[in-house]
Amino acid sequence: MNILLIVIAVIAVVLLFTGGFVSSLNFLLWVGLILLVLAVIVFIVRAITGNRRV
């Protein structure tokens, strides 16, 4: 019975970490996409206005 409880506890911990990693990666994916869109907009505006200053 103790081995069964240890196996269930290990599986629960692995699923907990996996769920946390997936949700954090999902959040970081959305943040990355938003930053990519902003970078493309800034690049287009700089290309149109001709401002080459960094």
All heavy atoms as atom14 arrays in JSON, in Angstrom:
{
  "sequence": "MNILLIVIAVIAVVLLFTGGFVSSLNFLLWVGLILLVLAVIVFIVRAITGNRRV",
  "atom14_mask": [
    [1, 1, 1, 1, 1, 1, 1, 1, 0, 0, 0, 0, 0, 0],
    [1, 1, 1, 1, 1, 1, 1, 1, 0, 0, 0, 0, 0, 0],
    [1, 1, 1, 1, 1, 1, 1, 1, 0, 0, 0, 0, 0, 0],
    [1, 1, 1, 1, 1, 1, 1, 1, 0, 0, 0, 0, 0, 0],
    [1, 1, 1, 1, 1, 1, 1, 1, 0, 0, 0, 0, 0, 0],
    [1, 1, 1, 1, 1, 1, 1, 1, 0, 0, 0, 0, 0, 0],
    [1, 1, 1, 1, 1, 1, 1, 0, 0, 0, 0, 0, 0, 0],
    [1, 1, 1, 1, 1, 1, 1, 1, 0, 0, 0, 0, 0, 0],
    [1, 1, 1, 1, 1, 0, 0, 0, 0, 0, 0, 0, 0, 0],
    [1, 1, 1, 1, 1, 1, 1, 0, 0, 0, 0, 0, 0, 0],
    [1, 1, 1, 1, 1, 1, 1, 1, 0, 0, 0, 0, 0, 0],
    [1, 1, 1, 1, 1, 0, 0, 0, 0, 0, 0, 0, 0, 0],
    [1, 1, 1, 1, 1, 1, 1, 0, 0, 0, 0, 0, 0, 0],
    [1, 1, 1, 1, 1, 1, 1, 0, 0, 0, 0, 0, 0, 0],
    [1, 1, 1, 1, 1, 1, 1, 1, 0, 0, 0, 0, 0, 0],
    [1, 1, 1, 1, 1, 1, 1, 1, 0, 0, 0, 0, 0, 0],
    [1, 1, 1, 1, 1, 1, 1, 1, 1, 1, 1, 0, 0, 0],
    [1, 1, 1, 1, 1, 1, 1, 0, 0, 0, 0, 0, 0, 0],
    [1, 1, 1, 1, 0, 0, 0, 0, 0, 0, 0, 0, 0, 0],
    [1, 1, 1, 1, 0, 0, 0, 0, 0, 0, 0, 0, 0, 0],
    [1, 1, 1, 1, 1, 1, 1, 1, 1, 1, 1, 0, 0, 0],
    [1, 1, 1, 1, 1, 1, 1, 0, 0, 0, 0, 0, 0, 0],
    [1, 1, 1, 1, 1, 1, 0, 0, 0, 0, 0, 0, 0, 0],
    [1, 1, 1, 1, 1, 1, 0, 0, 0, 0, 0, 0, 0, 0],
    [1, 1, 1, 1, 1, 1, 1, 1, 0, 0, 0, 0, 0, 0],
    [1, 1, 1, 1, 1, 1, 1, 1, 0, 0, 0, 0, 0, 0],
    [1, 1, 1, 1, 1, 1, 1, 1, 1, 1, 1, 0, 0, 0],
    [1, 1, 1, 1, 1, 1, 1, 1, 0, 0, 0, 0, 0, 0],
    [1, 1, 1, 1, 1, 1, 1, 1, 0, 0, 0, 0, 0, 0],
    [1, 1, 1, 1, 1, 1, 1, 1, 1, 1, 1, 1, 1, 1],
    [1, 1, 1, 1, 1, 1, 1, 0, 0, 0, 0, 0, 0, 0],
    [1, 1, 1, 1, 0, 0, 0, 0, 0, 0, 0, 0, 0, 0],
    [1, 1, 1, 1, 1, 1, 1, 1, 0, 0, 0, 0, 0, 0],
    [1, 1, 1, 1, 1, 1, 1, 1, 0, 0, 0, 0, 0, 0],
    [1, 1, 1, 1, 1, 1, 1, 1, 0, 0, 0, 0, 0, 0],
    [1, 1, 1, 1, 1, 1, 1, 1, 0, 0, 0, 0, 0, 0],
    [1, 1, 1, 1, 1, 1, 1, 0, 0, 0, 0, 0, 0, 0],
    [1, 1, 1, 1, 1, 1, 1, 1, 0, 0, 0, 0, 0, 0],
    [1, 1, 1, 1, 1, 0, 0, 0, 0, 0, 0, 0, 0, 0],
    [1, 1, 1, 1, 1, 1, 1, 0, 0, 0, 0, 0, 0, 0],
    [1, 1, 1, 1, 1, 1, 1, 1, 0, 0, 0, 0, 0, 0],
    [1, 1, 1, 1, 1, 1, 1, 0, 0, 0, 0, 0, 0, 0],
    [1, 1, 1, 1, 1, 1, 1, 1, 1, 1, 1, 0, 0, 0],
    [1, 1, 1, 1, 1, 1, 1, 1, 0, 0, 0, 0, 0, 0],
    [1, 1, 1, 1, 1, 1, 1, 0, 0, 0, 0, 0, 0, 0],
    [1, 1, 1, 1, 1, 1, 1, 1, 1, 1, 1, 0, 0, 0],
    [1, 1, 1, 1, 1, 0, 0, 0, 0, 0, 0, 0, 0, 0],
    [1, 1, 1, 1, 1, 1, 1, 1, 0, 0, 0, 0, 0, 0],
    [1, 1, 1, 1, 1, 1, 1, 0, 0, 0, 0, 0, 0, 0],
    [1, 1, 1, 1, 0, 0, 0, 0, 0, 0, 0, 0, 0, 0],
    [1, 1, 1, 1, 1, 1, 1, 1, 0, 0, 0, 0, 0, 0],
    [1, 1, 1, 1, 1, 1, 1, 1, 1, 1, 1, 0, 0, 0],
    [1, 1, 1, 1, 1, 1, 1, 1, 1, 1, 1, 0, 0, 0],
    [1, 1, 1, 1, 1, 1, 1, 0, 0, 0, 0, 0, 0, 0]
  ],
  "atom14_positions": [
    [[0.82, -1.19, 0.0], [0.0, 0.0, 0.0], [0.87, 1.26, 0.0], [0.52, 2.23, -0.66], [-0.91, -0.04, 1.23], [-1.97, 1.01, 1.21], [-3.1, 0.69, -0.14], [-4.37, 1.83, 0.23], [0.0, 0.0, 0.0], [0.0, 0.0, 0.0], [0.0, 0.0, 0.0], [0.0, 0.0, 0.0], [0.0, 0.0, 0.0], [0.0, 0.0, 0.0]],
    [[1.98, 1.23, 0.71], [2.86, 2.39, 0.74], [3.48, 2.67, -0.63], [3.66, 3.82, -1.0], [3.97, 2.2, 1.78], [3.43, 2.34, 3.19], [2.38, 2.94, 3.39], [4.15, 1.79, 4.16], [0.0, 0.0, 0.0], [0.0, 0.0, 0.0], [0.0, 0.0, 0.0], [0.0, 0.0, 0.0], [0.0, 0.0, 0.0], [0.0, 0.0, 0.0]],
    [[3.81, 1.6, -1.36], [4.4, 1.78, -2.7], [3.38, 2.45, -3.62], [3.73, 3.33, -4.41], [4.87, 0.42, -3.26], [6.01, -0.12, -2.39], [5.32, 0.56, -4.69], [6.46, -1.51, -2.79], [0.0, 0.0, 0.0], [0.0, 0.0, 0.0], [0.0, 0.0, 0.0], [0.0, 0.0, 0.0], [0.0, 0.0, 0.0], [0.0, 0.0, 0.0]],
    [[2.13, 2.04, -3.52], [1.06, 2.64, -4.34], [0.92, 4.13, -4.02], [0.79, 4.95, -4.93], [-0.25, 1.9, -4.1], [-1.46, 2.41, -4.91], [-1.18, 2.24, -6.4], [-2.7, 1.67, -4.51], [0.0, 0.0, 0.0], [0.0, 0.0, 0.0], [0.0, 0.0, 0.0], [0.0, 0.0, 0.0], [0.0, 0.0, 0.0], [0.0, 0.0, 0.0]],
    [[0.96, 4.5, -2.74], [0.87, 5.91, -2.36], [2.06, 6.7, -2.88], [1.91, 7.84, -3.34], [0.75, 6.04, -0.85], [-0.57, 5.59, -0.25], [-0.51, 5.67, 1.27], [-1.71, 6.43, -0.78], [0.0, 0.0, 0.0], [0.0, 0.0, 0.0], [0.0, 0.0, 0.0], [0.0, 0.0, 0.0], [0.0, 0.0, 0.0], [0.0, 0.0, 0.0]],
    [[3.25, 6.11, -2.83], [4.44, 6.81, -3.33], [4.34, 7.01, -4.84], [4.63, 8.1, -5.36], [5.71, 6.01, -2.96], [5.92, 6.06, -1.45], [6.93, 6.56, -3.68], [7.05, 5.17, -0.96], [0.0, 0.0, 0.0], [0.0, 0.0, 0.0], [0.0, 0.0, 0.0], [0.0, 0.0, 0.0], [0.0, 0.0, 0.0], [0.0, 0.0, 0.0]],
    [[3.9, 6.0, -5.56], [3.74, 6.12, -7.02], [2.7, 7.18, -7.35], [2.91, 8.02, -8.24], [3.35, 4.74, -7.63], [2.94, 4.9, -9.08], [4.5, 3.78, -7.5], [0.0, 0.0, 0.0], [0.0, 0.0, 0.0], [0.0, 0.0, 0.0], [0.0, 0.0, 0.0], [0.0, 0.0, 0.0], [0.0, 0.0, 0.0], [0.0, 0.0, 0.0]],
    [[1.58, 7.2, -6.66], [0.54, 8.21, -6.9], [1.07, 9.61, -6.57], [0.81, 10.57, -7.31], [-0.72, 7.88, -6.08], [-1.38, 6.64, -6.65], [-1.7, 9.04, -6.1], [-2.55, 6.14, -5.84], [0.0, 0.0, 0.0], [0.0, 0.0, 0.0], [0.0, 0.0, 0.0], [0.0, 0.0, 0.0], [0.0, 0.0, 0.0], [0.0, 0.0, 0.0]],
    [[1.84, 9.74, -5.5], [2.4, 11.04, -5.14], [3.39, 11.53, -6.19], [3.38, 12.71, -6.57], [3.09, 10.96, -3.77], [0.0, 0.0, 0.0], [0.0, 0.0, 0.0], [0.0, 0.0, 0.0], [0.0, 0.0, 0.0], [0.0, 0.0, 0.0], [0.0, 0.0, 0.0], [0.0, 0.0, 0.0], [0.0, 0.0, 0.0], [0.0, 0.0, 0.0]],
    [[4.23, 10.63, -6.69], [5.19, 11.02, -7.73], [4.46, 11.44, -9.0], [4.79, 12.46, -9.62], [6.18, 9.86, -8.0], [6.99, 10.13, -9.25], [7.09, 9.66, -6.8], [0.0, 0.0, 0.0], [0.0, 0.0, 0.0], [0.0, 0.0, 0.0], [0.0, 0.0, 0.0], [0.0, 0.0, 0.0], [0.0, 0.0, 0.0], [0.0, 0.0, 0.0]],
    [[3.44, 10.7, -9.4], [2.67, 11.06, -10.59], [1.97, 12.39, -10.4], [1.94, 13.23, -11.3], [1.65, 9.94, -10.92], [2.4, 8.7, -11.39], [0.67, 10.39, -11.98], [1.51, 7.49, -11.59], [0.0, 0.0, 0.0], [0.0, 0.0, 0.0], [0.0, 0.0, 0.0], [0.0, 0.0, 0.0], [0.0, 0.0, 0.0], [0.0, 0.0, 0.0]],
    [[1.43, 12.64, -9.2], [0.77, 13.91, -8.92], [1.75, 15.08, -9.01], [1.42, 16.13, -9.56], [0.11, 13.86, -7.55], [0.0, 0.0, 0.0], [0.0, 0.0, 0.0], [0.0, 0.0, 0.0], [0.0, 0.0, 0.0], [0.0, 0.0, 0.0], [0.0, 0.0, 0.0], [0.0, 0.0, 0.0], [0.0, 0.0, 0.0], [0.0, 0.0, 0.0]],
    [[2.95, 14.9, -8.47], [3.95, 15.97, -8.53], [4.38, 16.24, -9.97], [4.5, 17.39, -10.4], [5.15, 15.62, -7.63], [6.31, 16.56, -7.87], [4.75, 15.64, -6.17], [0.0, 0.0, 0.0], [0.0, 0.0, 0.0], [0.0, 0.0, 0.0], [0.0, 0.0, 0.0], [0.0, 0.0, 0.0], [0.0, 0.0, 0.0], [0.0, 0.0, 0.0]],
    [[4.59, 15.17, -10.74], [4.98, 15.34, -12.14], [3.89, 16.07, -12.92], [4.17, 16.99, -13.7], [5.31, 13.97, -12.78], [5.43, 14.08, -14.29], [6.59, 13.42, -12.19], [0.0, 0.0, 0.0], [0.0, 0.0, 0.0], [0.0, 0.0, 0.0], [0.0, 0.0, 0.0], [0.0, 0.0, 0.0], [0.0, 0.0, 0.0], [0.0, 0.0, 0.0]],
    [[2.64, 15.68, -12.71], [1.53, 16.35, -13.4], [1.39, 17.8, -12.96], [1.08, 18.68, -13.77], [0.22, 15.59, -13.16], [0.1, 14.25, -13.88], [-1.19, 13.55, -13.49], [0.19, 14.41, -15.37], [0.0, 0.0, 0.0], [0.0, 0.0, 0.0], [0.0, 0.0, 0.0], [0.0, 0.0, 0.0], [0.0, 0.0, 0.0], [0.0, 0.0, 0.0]],
    [[1.65, 18.07, -11.69], [1.58, 19.44, -11.19], [2.63, 20.32, -11.87], [2.34, 21.41, -12.35], [1.78, 19.45, -9.67], [1.81, 20.83, -9.01], [0.41, 21.46, -9.09], [2.24, 20.7, -7.57], [0.0, 0.0, 0.0], [0.0, 0.0, 0.0], [0.0, 0.0, 0.0], [0.0, 0.0, 0.0], [0.0, 0.0, 0.0], [0.0, 0.0, 0.0]],
    [[3.87, 19.81, -11.92], [4.93, 20.59, -12.58], [4.67, 20.73, -14.07], [4.89, 21.79, -14.66], [6.3, 19.94, -12.35], [6.86, 20.23, -10.99], [7.37, 19.21, -10.21], [6.87, 21.51, -10.47], [7.89, 19.45, -8.96], [7.38, 21.77, -9.22], [7.89, 20.73, -8.46], [0.0, 0.0, 0.0], [0.0, 0.0, 0.0], [0.0, 0.0, 0.0]],
    [[4.19, 19.66, -14.72], [3.92, 19.71, -16.15], [2.82, 20.74, -16.44], [2.94, 21.53, -17.37], [3.49, 18.33, -16.66], [4.52, 17.41, -16.35], [3.29, 18.35, -18.15], [0.0, 0.0, 0.0], [0.0, 0.0, 0.0], [0.0, 0.0, 0.0], [0.0, 0.0, 0.0], [0.0, 0.0, 0.0], [0.0, 0.0, 0.0], [0.0, 0.0, 0.0]],
    [[1.78, 20.74, -15.65], [0.7, 21.71, -15.83], [1.19, 23.13, -15.62], [0.82, 24.05, -16.36], [0.0, 0.0, 0.0], [0.0, 0.0, 0.0], [0.0, 0.0, 0.0], [0.0, 0.0, 0.0], [0.0, 0.0, 0.0], [0.0, 0.0, 0.0], [0.0, 0.0, 0.0], [0.0, 0.0, 0.0], [0.0, 0.0, 0.0], [0.0, 0.0, 0.0]],
    [[2.04, 23.34, -14.62], [2.6, 24.66, -14.38], [3.49, 25.12, -15.52], [3.44, 26.27, -15.94], [0.0, 0.0, 0.0], [0.0, 0.0, 0.0], [0.0, 0.0, 0.0], [0.0, 0.0, 0.0], [0.0, 0.0, 0.0], [0.0, 0.0, 0.0], [0.0, 0.0, 0.0], [0.0, 0.0, 0.0], [0.0, 0.0, 0.0], [0.0, 0.0, 0.0]],
    [[4.31, 24.2, -16.04], [5.19, 24.55, -17.15], [4.39, 24.87, -18.4], [4.69, 25.82, -19.12], [6.17, 23.42, -17.45], [7.23, 23.24, -16.39], [7.74, 21.99, -16.13], [7.71, 24.31, -15.68], [8.71, 21.82, -15.16], [8.68, 24.16, -14.71], [9.18, 22.9, -14.46], [0.0, 0.0, 0.0], [0.0, 0.0, 0.0], [0.0, 0.0, 0.0]],
    [[3.34, 24.11, -18.65], [2.53, 24.34, -19.84], [1.82, 25.68, -19.75], [1.8, 26.45, -20.72], [1.52, 23.18, -20.04], [0.48, 23.54, -21.09], [2.26, 21.92, -20.43], [0.0, 0.0, 0.0], [0.0, 0.0, 0.0], [0.0, 0.0, 0.0], [0.0, 0.0, 0.0], [0.0, 0.0, 0.0], [0.0, 0.0, 0.0], [0.0, 0.0, 0.0]],
    [[1.27, 26.0, -18.59], [0.57, 27.28, -18.46], [1.56, 28.46, -18.55], [1.25, 29.47, -19.17], [-0.21, 27.34, -17.15], [0.67, 27.27, -16.06], [0.0, 0.0, 0.0], [0.0, 0.0, 0.0], [0.0, 0.0, 0.0], [0.0, 0.0, 0.0], [0.0, 0.0, 0.0], [0.0, 0.0, 0.0], [0.0, 0.0, 0.0], [0.0, 0.0, 0.0]],
    [[2.74, 28.31, -17.96], [3.71, 29.4, -18.04], [4.25, 29.54, -19.46], [4.47, 30.65, -19.94], [4.86, 29.17, -17.06], [5.6, 28.02, -17.41], [0.0, 0.0, 0.0], [0.0, 0.0, 0.0], [0.0, 0.0, 0.0], [0.0, 0.0, 0.0], [0.0, 0.0, 0.0], [0.0, 0.0, 0.0], [0.0, 0.0, 0.0], [0.0, 0.0, 0.0]],
    [[4.45, 28.43, -20.16], [4.9, 28.51, -21.55], [3.82, 29.12, -22.43], [4.13, 29.87, -23.36], [5.29, 27.13, -22.07], [6.61, 26.58, -21.55], [6.82, 25.17, -22.08], [7.77, 27.47, -21.95], [0.0, 0.0, 0.0], [0.0, 0.0, 0.0], [0.0, 0.0, 0.0], [0.0, 0.0, 0.0], [0.0, 0.0, 0.0], [0.0, 0.0, 0.0]],
    [[2.57, 28.82, -22.14], [1.47, 29.41, -22.9], [1.45, 30.92, -22.7], [1.3, 31.69, -23.66], [0.15, 28.8, -22.45], [-0.99, 29.17, -23.37], [-0.78, 29.67, -24.45], [-2.21, 28.93, -22.91], [0.0, 0.0, 0.0], [0.0, 0.0, 0.0], [0.0, 0.0, 0.0], [0.0, 0.0, 0.0], [0.0, 0.0, 0.0], [0.0, 0.0, 0.0]],
    [[1.64, 31.36, -21.46], [1.69, 32.8, -21.17], [2.87, 33.45, -21.88], [2.73, 34.5, -22.51], [1.8, 33.01, -19.65], [2.05, 34.44, -19.27], [1.05, 35.38, -19.37], [3.3, 34.84, -18.82], [1.27, 36.7, -19.02], [3.53, 36.14, -18.47], [2.53, 37.08, -18.56], [0.0, 0.0, 0.0], [0.0, 0.0, 0.0], [0.0, 0.0, 0.0]],
    [[4.05, 32.82, -21.81], [5.23, 33.38, -22.46], [5.09, 33.38, -23.98], [5.61, 34.28, -24.65], [6.48, 32.6, -22.04], [6.9, 32.8, -20.6], [8.08, 31.89, -20.27], [7.25, 34.24, -20.33], [0.0, 0.0, 0.0], [0.0, 0.0, 0.0], [0.0, 0.0, 0.0], [0.0, 0.0, 0.0], [0.0, 0.0, 0.0], [0.0, 0.0, 0.0]],
    [[4.38, 32.41, -24.52], [4.13, 32.39, -25.96], [3.31, 33.6, -26.38], [3.63, 34.27, -27.37], [3.42, 31.1, -26.35], [3.03, 30.96, -27.81], [4.28, 30.86, -28.66], [2.15, 29.76, -28.01], [0.0, 0.0, 0.0], [0.0, 0.0, 0.0], [0.0, 0.0, 0.0], [0.0, 0.0, 0.0], [0.0, 0.0, 0.0], [0.0, 0.0, 0.0]],
    [[2.26, 33.92, -25.62], [1.44, 35.08, -25.95], [2.22, 36.38, -25.79], [2.1, 37.29, -26.62], [0.18, 35.11, -25.09], [-0.85, 34.15, -25.6], [-1.23, 32.98, -25.03], [-1.61, 34.27, -26.81], [-2.18, 32.37, -25.8], [-2.44, 33.13, -26.9], [-1.67, 35.23, -27.81], [-3.32, 32.94, -27.97], [-2.55, 35.04, -28.87], [-3.35, 33.91, -28.94]],
    [[3.04, 36.48, -24.74], [3.86, 37.67, -24.57], [4.83, 37.81, -25.72], [5.03, 38.91, -26.26], [4.6, 37.61, -23.21], [5.64, 38.71, -23.11], [3.62, 37.72, -22.07], [0.0, 0.0, 0.0], [0.0, 0.0, 0.0], [0.0, 0.0, 0.0], [0.0, 0.0, 0.0], [0.0, 0.0, 0.0], [0.0, 0.0, 0.0], [0.0, 0.0, 0.0]],
    [[5.43, 36.71, -26.14], [6.36, 36.74, -27.28], [5.67, 37.17, -28.56], [6.23, 37.94, -29.35], [0.0, 0.0, 0.0], [0.0, 0.0, 0.0], [0.0, 0.0, 0.0], [0.0, 0.0, 0.0], [0.0, 0.0, 0.0], [0.0, 0.0, 0.0], [0.0, 0.0, 0.0], [0.0, 0.0, 0.0], [0.0, 0.0, 0.0], [0.0, 0.0, 0.0]],
    [[4.47, 36.68, -28.8], [3.74, 37.07, -30.0], [3.4, 38.56, -29.99], [3.51, 39.24, -31.02], [2.46, 36.24, -30.14], [2.66, 34.8, -30.58], [1.34, 34.05, -30.55], [3.27, 34.75, -31.97], [0.0, 0.0, 0.0], [0.0, 0.0, 0.0], [0.0, 0.0, 0.0], [0.0, 0.0, 0.0], [0.0, 0.0, 0.0], [0.0, 0.0, 0.0]],
    [[3.0, 39.08, -28.83], [2.69, 40.5, -28.72], [3.94, 41.34, -28.97], [3.89, 42.34, -29.7], [2.07, 40.8, -27.34], [0.68, 40.17, -27.26], [1.99, 42.29, -27.09], [0.06, 40.2, -25.88], [0.0, 0.0, 0.0], [0.0, 0.0, 0.0], [0.0, 0.0, 0.0], [0.0, 0.0, 0.0], [0.0, 0.0, 0.0], [0.0, 0.0, 0.0]],
    [[5.06, 40.93, -28.39], [6.31, 41.67, -28.61], [6.75, 41.59, -30.07], [7.29, 42.57, -30.61], [7.41, 41.13, -27.69], [7.24, 41.45, -26.21], [8.33, 40.78, -25.41], [7.25, 42.95, -25.99], [0.0, 0.0, 0.0], [0.0, 0.0, 0.0], [0.0, 0.0, 0.0], [0.0, 0.0, 0.0], [0.0, 0.0, 0.0], [0.0, 0.0, 0.0]],
    [[6.53, 40.45, -30.71], [6.88, 40.32, -32.13], [6.04, 41.26, -32.99], [6.56, 41.92, -33.88], [6.67, 38.87, -32.58], [6.96, 38.58, -34.04], [8.44, 38.78, -34.33], [6.54, 37.16, -34.38], [0.0, 0.0, 0.0], [0.0, 0.0, 0.0], [0.0, 0.0, 0.0], [0.0, 0.0, 0.0], [0.0, 0.0, 0.0], [0.0, 0.0, 0.0]],
    [[4.74, 41.34, -32.7], [3.87, 42.25, -33.44], [4.31, 43.69, -33.23], [4.37, 44.48, -34.19], [2.39, 42.03, -33.03], [1.51, 43.14, -33.56], [1.91, 40.68, -33.52], [0.0, 0.0, 0.0], [0.0, 0.0, 0.0], [0.0, 0.0, 0.0], [0.0, 0.0, 0.0], [0.0, 0.0, 0.0], [0.0, 0.0, 0.0], [0.0, 0.0, 0.0]],
    [[4.63, 44.07, -32.0], [5.1, 45.44, -31.73], [6.41, 45.73, -32.45], [6.59, 46.83, -33.0], [5.28, 45.64, -30.22], [3.98, 45.74, -29.42], [4.29, 45.83, -27.93], [3.18, 46.95, -29.85], [0.0, 0.0, 0.0], [0.0, 0.0, 0.0], [0.0, 0.0, 0.0], [0.0, 0.0, 0.0], [0.0, 0.0, 0.0], [0.0, 0.0, 0.0]],
    [[7.32, 44.75, -32.49], [8.59, 44.95, -33.18], [8.37, 45.13, -34.68], [9.01, 45.98, -35.31], [9.52, 43.78, -32.92], [0.0, 0.0, 0.0], [0.0, 0.0, 0.0], [0.0, 0.0, 0.0], [0.0, 0.0, 0.0], [0.0, 0.0, 0.0], [0.0, 0.0, 0.0], [0.0, 0.0, 0.0], [0.0, 0.0, 0.0], [0.0, 0.0, 0.0]],
    [[7.45, 44.37, -35.26], [7.16, 44.51, -36.69], [6.55, 45.88, -36.97], [6.9, 46.54, -37.96], [6.24, 43.36, -37.17], [5.68, 43.64, -38.55], [7.0, 42.05, -37.14], [0.0, 0.0, 0.0], [0.0, 0.0, 0.0], [0.0, 0.0, 0.0], [0.0, 0.0, 0.0], [0.0, 0.0, 0.0], [0.0, 0.0, 0.0], [0.0, 0.0, 0.0]],
    [[5.65, 46.34, -36.11], [5.03, 47.65, -36.3], [6.08, 48.76, -36.22], [6.11, 49.67, -37.06], [3.9, 47.87, -35.27], [2.73, 46.95, -35.58], [3.45, 49.33, -35.24], [1.66, 46.95, -34.52], [0.0, 0.0, 0.0], [0.0, 0.0, 0.0], [0.0, 0.0, 0.0], [0.0, 0.0, 0.0], [0.0, 0.0, 0.0], [0.0, 0.0, 0.0]],
    [[6.97, 48.67, -35.23], [8.03, 49.68, -35.1], [8.95, 49.64, -36.3], [9.36, 50.69, -36.83], [8.81, 49.47, -33.79], [10.07, 50.31, -33.75], [7.92, 49.79, -32.6], [0.0, 0.0, 0.0], [0.0, 0.0, 0.0], [0.0, 0.0, 0.0], [0.0, 0.0, 0.0], [0.0, 0.0, 0.0], [0.0, 0.0, 0.0], [0.0, 0.0, 0.0]],
    [[9.29, 48.45, -36.79], [10.16, 48.33, -37.96], [9.5, 48.96, -39.19], [10.14, 49.69, -39.96], [10.47, 46.86, -38.23], [11.28, 46.64, -39.47], [12.64, 46.91, -39.48], [10.68, 46.17, -40.63], [13.38, 46.71, -40.62], [11.42, 45.98, -41.77], [12.77, 46.24, -41.78], [0.0, 0.0, 0.0], [0.0, 0.0, 0.0], [0.0, 0.0, 0.0]],
    [[8.21, 48.71, -39.38], [7.5, 49.27, -40.53], [7.43, 50.79, -40.43], [7.65, 51.5, -41.41], [6.1, 48.64, -40.65], [6.23, 47.18, -41.06], [5.24, 49.4, -41.65], [4.92, 46.41, -41.04], [0.0, 0.0, 0.0], [0.0, 0.0, 0.0], [0.0, 0.0, 0.0], [0.0, 0.0, 0.0], [0.0, 0.0, 0.0], [0.0, 0.0, 0.0]],
    [[7.14, 51.31, -39.25], [7.05, 52.76, -39.07], [8.42, 53.4, -39.33], [8.52, 54.44, -39.99], [6.53, 53.1, -37.65], [6.73, 54.57, -37.33], [5.07, 52.71, -37.53], [0.0, 0.0, 0.0], [0.0, 0.0, 0.0], [0.0, 0.0, 0.0], [0.0, 0.0, 0.0], [0.0, 0.0, 0.0], [0.0, 0.0, 0.0], [0.0, 0.0, 0.0]],
    [[9.49, 52.79, -38.83], [10.83, 53.35, -39.05], [11.21, 53.27, -40.53], [11.88, 54.16, -41.04], [11.86, 52.61, -38.2], [11.74, 53.0, -36.73], [12.8, 52.35, -35.92], [14.11, 52.84, -36.34], [15.26, 52.28, -36.02], [15.26, 51.18, -35.3], [16.39, 52.8, -36.43], [0.0, 0.0, 0.0], [0.0, 0.0, 0.0], [0.0, 0.0, 0.0]],
    [[10.79, 52.21, -41.21], [11.11, 52.07, -42.63], [10.35, 53.11, -43.45], [10.88, 53.65, -44.42], [10.79, 50.66, -43.12], [0.0, 0.0, 0.0], [0.0, 0.0, 0.0], [0.0, 0.0, 0.0], [0.0, 0.0, 0.0], [0.0, 0.0, 0.0], [0.0, 0.0, 0.0], [0.0, 0.0, 0.0], [0.0, 0.0, 0.0], [0.0, 0.0, 0.0]],
    [[9.11, 53.39, -43.08], [8.3, 54.35, -43.82], [8.81, 55.78, -43.6], [8.93, 56.55, -44.55], [6.81, 54.22, -43.43], [6.26, 52.9, -43.97], [6.0, 55.38, -43.96], [4.85, 52.61, -43.49], [0.0, 0.0, 0.0], [0.0, 0.0, 0.0], [0.0, 0.0, 0.0], [0.0, 0.0, 0.0], [0.0, 0.0, 0.0], [0.0, 0.0, 0.0]],
    [[9.11, 56.1, -42.34], [9.54, 57.47, -42.05], [10.99, 57.71, -42.45], [11.39, 58.87, -42.56], [9.37, 57.78, -40.56], [10.14, 56.86, -39.8], [7.91, 57.7, -40.15], [0.0, 0.0, 0.0], [0.0, 0.0, 0.0], [0.0, 0.0, 0.0], [0.0, 0.0, 0.0], [0.0, 0.0, 0.0], [0.0, 0.0, 0.0], [0.0, 0.0, 0.0]],
    [[11.75, 56.66, -42.64], [13.14, 56.85, -43.04], [14.07, 57.17, -41.88], [15.21, 57.56, -42.08], [0.0, 0.0, 0.0], [0.0, 0.0, 0.0], [0.0, 0.0, 0.0], [0.0, 0.0, 0.0], [0.0, 0.0, 0.0], [0.0, 0.0, 0.0], [0.0, 0.0, 0.0], [0.0, 0.0, 0.0], [0.0, 0.0, 0.0], [0.0, 0.0, 0.0]],
    [[13.62, 57.0, -40.66], [14.45, 57.27, -39.49], [15.37, 56.07, -39.25], [14.94, 55.0, -38.9], [13.55, 57.49, -38.26], [14.34, 57.95, -37.07], [15.54, 58.17, -37.15], [13.66, 58.1, -35.95], [0.0, 0.0, 0.0], [0.0, 0.0, 0.0], [0.0, 0.0, 0.0], [0.0, 0.0, 0.0], [0.0, 0.0, 0.0], [0.0, 0.0, 0.0]],
    [[16.69, 56.27, -39.44], [17.64, 55.18, -39.31], [18.42, 55.24, -38.0], [19.33, 54.49, -37.79], [18.65, 55.19, -40.48], [17.99, 55.04, -41.81], [17.5, 53.61, -41.99], [16.85, 53.47, -43.29], [15.88, 52.65, -43.54], [15.4, 51.91, -42.56], [15.36, 52.55, -44.72], [0.0, 0.0, 0.0], [0.0, 0.0, 0.0], [0.0, 0.0, 0.0]],
    [[18.07, 56.19, -37.14], [18.77, 56.35, -35.89], [18.4, 55.22, -34.93], [17.26, 54.82, -34.84], [18.38, 57.69, -35.23], [19.47, 58.35, -34.49], [19.1, 59.76, -34.11], [17.66, 59.98, -34.07], [17.04, 60.42, -32.98], [17.68, 60.7, -31.9], [15.74, 60.63, -33.02], [0.0, 0.0, 0.0], [0.0, 0.0, 0.0], [0.0, 0.0, 0.0]],
    [[19.38, 54.71, -34.2], [19.11, 53.63, -33.26], [18.94, 54.23, -31.88], [19.63, 55.08, -31.47], [20.27, 52.61, -33.25], [20.04, 51.57, -32.16], [20.41, 51.98, -34.6], [0.0, 0.0, 0.0], [0.0, 0.0, 0.0], [0.0, 0.0, 0.0], [0.0, 0.0, 0.0], [0.0, 0.0, 0.0], [0.0, 0.0, 0.0], [0.0, 0.0, 0.0]]
  ]
}
